[in-house]
């Protein structure tokens, strides 16, 4: 059984560093999620993390969302909408 090398460490680090600061995640399908905090993990062999947003701690008025990092096309500042990360991963 082999394990894959993860490919999204820098992206995960960026999201963790912004804990408590609104960040907009834009997905491939155009959906946008406002993120205040994340919980993430990898299943055996995954190259990309699965992320649950705004769960720990829950943020009043913020939805709890779930996606994989390889579904992201943009990561934006929640106020200025300035890009925070270069894609693709």
N, C-alpha and C positions, 0 to 999 in steps of 0.2 A: 504494500500500500504506500503510495507516494503522497506527499503533501505539496500543494501549490504555494508559491511565494505570493504574498499579498501585494497588491498594486496600488493601494489607496492610502498608505500611511500618512502622507503629507496632507491629504484632504481631511482625514480623521483628526489629525493634530490641529488643523485650522478650526474645525468645528468645536473641538474640546477647548481650545484657547479662547473662543468667543462665548463660552458659557455665560448665560445671562444677558447677552447682547443680541438683539434681533438680527437674524440672518435669513435671507430668502434663498430657498433651494428651488431651482427650476428643473423639472423633469423632462424627459424626452417627449412626453405627450403634451407639454405645455403647462401642466399642473404646477402651481407654486405653493410651497409650504413655508410658513414662517416658523423658524426654529429658535428656541431659547436655550435648549439643552438637548443632549442626545444620550442614548444608551445604544451601544453597538456591539456586534459580535460577528464571528465567522463560524460557519459550519465546516466540518472536515473537508479540506481540499478547496475551499472557496478562495478566489483571488480578490473578491470584493466583499466588503462588510454589508450586513443588513443593519439598518438604523431605525430606531424608534425615537420619535421626537417628543419633547415636552412632557415626558413621563416621570422623570425623577430629578427634581420635584415637578409636580404638575404646575402649570402656569395658568392663572385665571384668564379665561377667554381664548386660550390657545388650544388648537386641536392636537390630538395625539395622532401622529401619522407614521407610516412604515414604508420604507423603500430600500433598495440596494444602491450603493454608491455608483455603480456603473450605469444607473438610470439617470444620473444628473448630467445636465448640459451647462448649468451655470450656478454659481454661488455668489450672491449679492449682499451688500450691506443693507440692512433692514430699513435704514433711513434714507441714505443717498442713492441706493441701488447701484453703487459702484461695484465692479467685479472684484472678487476677493481671491479667485483661484483660476488657474489656467486649465482648460479642458481641451482635448480628452485626457483621461487618466492614462 
